[in-house]
Amino acid sequence: MSRIGKKPVAIPSGVTATIDNGTLTVKGPKGTLSMGLVDEVVYKLEGDEISVQPANDSRRSRDFWGMQRTLVANLVEGVTEGYTKVLEISGVGYRAQAQGKKLKLQLGFSHDVDLDVPEGIEVKTPDQTTVEISGIDKQSVGQFAAEIRRWRKPEPYKGKGIKYRGEYIFRKEGKKK
């Protein structure tokens, strides 16, 4: 039994959800998100909540149950509050600058790294060493943050690189003399 899957997803006021043609569509103050529904799980829209139950007693439907409930909850949270990831850049000469739909990174390479910001994502740079990525789709916000981080992962000796805010970098000791 899935402990997460048992809980229904509450739909706050100002948010509407519809199920039709194998698609769940959630509309809220921040926008509209939709998700394809899986056959192994039954979705029920009851009043101001969505419940998710396995369609049968097979292993596959029980595997999908909790994950599908979490995906539905992510849709509701995305259209009401949205998602934000904050990246911190540390290193001499490392900096970031948002320019419209582009993000310009200087990370110690012989060239600047120019990244196109995907549709539905907003990037802000409050200062040169902080990048704030926000949007309503949790997966796309996390994916773009991971793509930025991929350019310079934090290294364990000096801690230089791009890390998530609140991430702990395990530091190694250098050579002892």
C-alpha positions in Angstrom: 0.0 0.0 0.0 1.3 3.4 -0.9 1.2 5.8 2.0 1.5 8.8 -0.4 -1.0 7.4 -2.9 -3.7 7.1 -0.3 -3.9 10.8 0.4 -6.1 12.8 -2.0 -4.7 16.0 -3.5 -6.6 19.0 -2.3 -7.5 21.6 -5.0 -7.4 25.1 -3.5 -9.9 27.8 -4.4 -9.1 29.6 -7.7 -7.8 26.3 -9.2 -9.8 24.2 -11.6 -9.0 20.6 -12.7 -10.6 18.7 -15.5 -10.1 15.1 -16.7 -10.9 14.3 -20.4 -9.4 12.1 -23.2 -6.7 10.7 -20.9 -5.4 14.1 -19.9 -5.5 16.0 -16.6 -5.6 19.7 -17.0 -5.1 22.1 -14.0 -5.7 25.8 -14.4 -4.6 28.3 -11.7 -3.5 31.9 -11.1 0.0 31.2 -12.5 -1.0 29.3 -15.6 -2.2 26.0 -17.0 -0.4 22.6 -16.8 -1.5 19.3 -18.2 -0.4 15.7 -17.8 -1.1 12.5 -19.7 -2.9 9.9 -17.5 -1.6 6.3 -17.1 -3.9 3.4 -17.7 -2.7 1.5 -14.6 -4.1 4.2 -12.3 -7.7 5.5 -11.8 -8.1 9.2 -11.2 -11.3 10.6 -9.6 -12.2 14.3 -9.4 -14.4 14.6 -6.3 -15.4 18.1 -5.3 -12.3 20.0 -4.3 -9.9 17.0 -4.4 -8.4 14.5 -6.8 -7.9 10.9 -5.6 -5.6 8.4 -7.2 -6.2 4.7 -6.9 -4.6 1.6 -8.6 -6.8 0.3 -11.4 -6.1 -3.4 -10.4 -4.0 -5.4 -8.0 -1.0 -5.8 -10.4 2.5 -4.9 -9.4 2.8 -2.3 -12.2 -0.3 -0.4 -11.1 0.9 -0.4 -7.4 4.3 0.9 -8.6 2.7 3.8 -10.5 0.2 4.7 -7.8 2.3 6.9 -5.5 4.3 8.5 -8.3 1.2 9.5 -10.2 -0.3 11.1 -7.0 2.9 13.1 -6.5 2.8 14.3 -10.2 -0.8 15.4 -9.7 0.2 17.3 -6.5 3.1 18.9 -8.4 0.7 20.2 -11.0 -1.6 21.8 -8.4 1.4 23.3 -6.5 2.9 24.6 -9.7 -0.2 26.6 -10.9 -0.7 28.0 -7.4 2.8 28.8 -6.0 5.3 27.9 -8.7 8.8 26.5 -8.2 12.1 28.2 -7.7 15.7 26.9 -7.7 18.6 29.1 -6.6 22.1 28.5 -7.8 25.2 30.0 -6.1 28.4 30.6 -8.1 31.7 30.6 -6.3 35.1 31.1 -7.8 37.4 34.0 -8.8 36.0 35.6 -11.9 32.9 33.4 -12.1 29.7 35.3 -12.7 26.3 35.2 -14.3 24.1 37.7 -16.0 20.6 37.4 -17.3 20.0 39.1 -20.6 16.3 38.7 -21.7 15.9 35.1 -22.8 19.6 34.4 -22.5 21.8 33.6 -19.5 25.5 34.5 -19.9 27.9 32.6 -17.6 31.6 33.4 -17.2 33.1 30.2 -15.6 36.8 30.4 -16.2 36.7 29.1 -19.8 38.3 30.9 -22.7 34.8 31.8 -23.8 31.5 32.8 -22.2 28.7 30.2 -21.9 25.5 31.5 -23.4 22.4 29.5 -22.6 18.9 30.0 -24.1 16.2 30.1 -21.4 13.4 27.6 -22.2 9.8 28.6 -22.7 7.9 29.0 -19.4 11.1 29.6 -17.3 12.1 32.9 -15.8 15.8 33.5 -14.8 16.9 36.4 -12.6 20.4 37.3 -11.4 20.0 39.5 -8.3 23.8 39.7 -8.1 26.7 38.3 -10.2 27.0 35.1 -8.1 23.3 34.1 -7.7 21.0 32.7 -10.3 17.2 32.3 -9.5 15.3 30.0 -11.8 11.5 30.0 -11.5 8.5 28.6 -13.3 5.3 26.5 -12.9 6.7 23.2 -14.1 8.8 21.5 -11.5 10.5 19.2 -14.0 11.6 21.9 -16.4 12.8 24.2 -13.6 14.9 21.4 -12.1 16.2 20.3 -15.5 17.4 23.8 -16.5 19.1 24.2 -13.1 20.9 20.9 -13.6 22.0 22.0 -17.1 23.5 25.2 -15.7 25.2 23.3 -12.8 26.6 20.8 -15.3 29.0 23.5 -16.7 31.0 23.7 -13.4 30.1 21.3 -10.7 31.5 22.2 -7.3 35.0 20.7 -6.8 35.9 19.2 -3.4 39.2 21.1 -2.7 38.3 24.8 -2.8 34.5 24.5 -3.4 34.6 26.5 -6.6 31.8 25.9 -9.0 28.0 26.1 -9.2 26.0 24.7 -6.4 22.4 24.7 -5.3 21.5 27.0 -2.3 21.7 25.0 0.9 23.8 22.2 -0.7 26.7 21.0 1.4 29.9 20.3 -0.5 32.1 17.7 1.2 35.5 19.3 1.3 38.7 17.3 1.1 41.9 18.2 2.8 44.9 19.1 0.6 48.3 17.7 0.8 50.0 17.9 4.2 53.6 19.1 4.4 
